[in-house]
Amino acid sequence: MASQGKPLMNKIMRNNPMTDTMSHRFTKAIVRSPARSITDGLRAGDGPDPDPDTFQAEFSAYVTALEKAGVAVTRLPALEAFPDSVFIEDPALCLPKGAVVLRPGAESRIGEANELEPALRRQFADVRKLAGPGFVDGGDIMVTGSEVIAGLSARTNRTGYDELAAILKDWSYASRCVETPPGVLHLKTASAILGEDIVLCTLQMAQSGVFDGYRLIETAPGEDAAANAIRVNDTVFVSAGFPQTTARIREALPDVSVVELPTTQAALVDGGLSCMSLRFFQPE
Ligand code: CIR
């Protein structure tokens, strides 16, 4: 299934209204403004702090771009007590049938879930909550057109996945868990769903077999960080600065617009495009 250095796909899949509402058809999004304490954001390396003003500018461009792609965005206020709270994807999972309040795997982030819960209850009739003791970060959850894939990582463990899987089963969603490669923060740090069965991913992920059966677009050599892209309706957003991967996506998805967005500040604290919103489909 993996390509030999260039995308195998040459035509876009027909949209299926039953399942593309899971993978990329969205009507709404929830975001949280970046806190100025983002300078204390978690990161694997010892790189420089993000600049709060530049972060805010990049975040504003991101929100405007989501709106342009057709989603109504709910903006939640910054939480200074939680430096990483702009990465709102991690404390929840939003699906057409309901929302799950997750349990983020980093100690400094676990309180983000309670902060987010009231906003989820305003938007969803059915809100479930992981009771623990396991952990799940939303960055480890990929929702495709046919299943929910959970990456086990330093932030998501088997106990957390098992509790989530029971909720998903109750909603009739198929799920499975896979290993996120060592050294990769989240499953979606290294992969993105760009259509019901179309996955953008790094060579390492492509070779892992996790996405066997999916149509793969590989990131170009040296551009692994481009894998954290998102598709929102008929637009794919990709981080700016990865021209070869962007070209591969354009070639593979000729009917979709591919838009580059700056994520220089999020990248300093191991974040990217998927992390800064919760995107979901709700019929009018
Ligand atoms: C963290 O380490 O939790 C944040 N600094 C970055 C979170 C990125 N979230 C994501 O990929 N879903």
Residues whose N, C-alpha, C, O or C-beta is under 5 A from the ligand:
A	BS01	CIR	G41 L42 R43 D84 F87 E89 D90 G139 H186 V269 D270 G271 C275
